[in-house]
């Protein structure tokens, strides 16, 4: 199976961003990609930098969202699996969500972001309700995948849960860059990559992350999208500056054999992990 990761900069115009991503998806498919990942909330600029009530108008219910229908059709046409990030409205609640379309266009269901950050220029708690779907594993035509969203990628529990459900590949659409008001560091790109590579190693699974590049208001998005194999080796690297498509071949048979041989799941002691359920 070949995985494609898209990295890009985005405008304030949804239609332009959809066209840009559709061209990139087609390019990835031409290169043989069968699962293609786009960045988080690619339909607009990263609006949660500030708390502005008019931004709630960007949300749509899943059934009313025109670009979800577009990408569902594109998935079937190109026979690629597409996890699609969107700002979801469900009655009086708002979620940061991903819907996964299988390679035949089938809707495999929605995941709502579980971990919601809150800090200068990342004001997501103002907009998003913590997700209520739980973590998920999607049985696609090309293999089992789990999808977290950005801040989820920092939490080992999220990666472990999806791996326990049978995911051989963990995907993380992201929108992350500089933190201009942080007193600790303004560049978390190395940490960002290390924590996900750790998920690959500790779960013996492939990991792919897709990020933005370019400057939007106060944030310089640092790209560095990548694909890591189940031993933690970086097998495709997008760098920090450019719009690009990266791809890598994945072998889920080898991954499952290696995972069984390492024994991480055999030797787990869930009877001792009750503290994980406590604050």
Secondary structure, DSSP 8 states (H G I E B T S, - for coil): -EEEEEEB---S-HHHHHHHHHHHHHHHHHTT-SEEE--TTTTSS-GGGS--GGGGGG-B-GGG-HHHHHHHHHHHHHT-EEEEEEEEEETTEEEEEEEEE-TTS-EEEEEE-S----BTTB-HHHH-----S---EEEETTEEEEEEEGGGGG-HHHHHHHHHTT-SEEEEE---B--TT-SS-S--HHHHHHHHHHHHHHHT-EEEEE-BEEEETTEEEE---EEE-TTS-EEEE--SS--EEEEEE--HHHHHHHHHHH-TTTT--GGG-GGGG--
